[in-house]
């Protein structure tokens, strides 16, 4: 193979390659090794670009990153299959967990320590990077995710051909000289690691059993009624098995739904309002979270559906608006055997249904859609958090991750208090998600206290793609200025009345989202010079006393259009 590199302009970088047999000049019908597709890498990396950013094609990478190449400083091989596996395993490498960092030295002896890397999905999802016609036929991505694998001619090799180099790159605590009687080479691997072998096939060993179990669960919200101010909403819903003709589950007797005492089974209906921007005022709680109803205690209708009634009425504050009902939770499934049970919470896709509170025409107005779930799944495969409860529905996330909600309650009881000196941190989705992904450009790491104060999260890992490219996550118009009407300021200091937003100190909405990445003092000064505020109230914003003028320069088509300044572009899937 001969390969070339053209660069100098990031938009015209190219790495063409040419394969041939020198003895005959033949270019077709020759032995090749095409394992991974660059397009699959670019789902996360936007683009895959190393060594100055101009080496972007896997076929080019492997010309140097081959089995005969070693990093002289560390002694580690830089063979593509070993190095890439180890980088993506990162903190989960057995050797790293035993205290040995995984380091590669680059240009001018620059040290690259990959011991902290956390892969954003289950690392056993081998087809995410290399897939052929067999292993890529039934990918584990949820139906409707929009994910399409790019298949390669030898993309199935990982499933059929074991080797000490490839397997030992992840399982790097394995001493193959002592493995099953001692293996000096790869010649006998497939005698055990194959279909019918004592160890089972490689593909079987990497099957994500929770993803397989997930296929048997789906849900639907059938109706939301009694939603006028002062009324107690009633939600009708069903949970069913798509692999069994959509047969409904009996939530009272089916074992997967009855293990409530241990927390293994859970199903909830969440109510939030208004859809213009959720505040959940009137939720009868001491925070701004959604109203949560026990969906496992619903009343059966006899047709496989259930109805649950809220104990909290719709408050008068949303008399002219809409709300949402969301179903979330998880069943408990034994993915082991009767002899060796392994009960797991199974994340399955949440659903939601908007409802009118008192819209003039009775038609509910949905909350804005600023980000695409399909973009999240490009990297995450499954977006499931909070103990496998909230899964693959951004409209569910924002019911609690709204402009009013903060970690105040749990920060006060944190086992390991944050070191940022704050009394509370916003949980607003737009600021939190930006802050998490922008770790590499922030001056101060975002710190958030989690469930019941048990864990404090400090987000320091860099985004694997182009952090400035808003389309990595957003819809085409989900990041542009001016903002849609109704977007609220973000609470940073909850007032004495935790049930009301009226005495909260807020950051103006554009400033809130921009400062979640651009968190330095210079950027803050620029924002306040142009109408933004880090110390105001929603009333001051609503009355026009405080006015952000950001869109004068940063609006669509203006002199410093956000899309231009951020070099927004479609991902280079190729």
Secondary structure by P-SEA (a helix, b strand, c coil): cbbbbbccccccbbbbbbbbcccccccccccccccccccccccccccccccccccccccccccccccccccccccccccaaaaaaaaaacccccccccccccccccccbbbbbcccccccccccccccccccccccccccccccccbbbbbccccccccccccccccccccccccccccccccccccccccccccccccccccccccaaaaaaaccccccccccccccccbbbbbbbbbbbcccccccccccccccccccccccbbbbbbbbcccccccccccccccccccccccccbbbccccbbbbbbcccccccccccbbbbbbbbbbbbccccccbbbbbbccccccbbbbbccccccccccccccccccccccccccccccccccccccccccccccccccaaaaaaacccccccccccccccaaaaaaaaaacccccccbbbbcccccbbbbbcccccccccccccccccccccccccccbbbbbccccccccccccbbbccaaaaaaacccccaaaaaaaaaacccccccaaaaaaccccccccccccccccccccccccccccccc
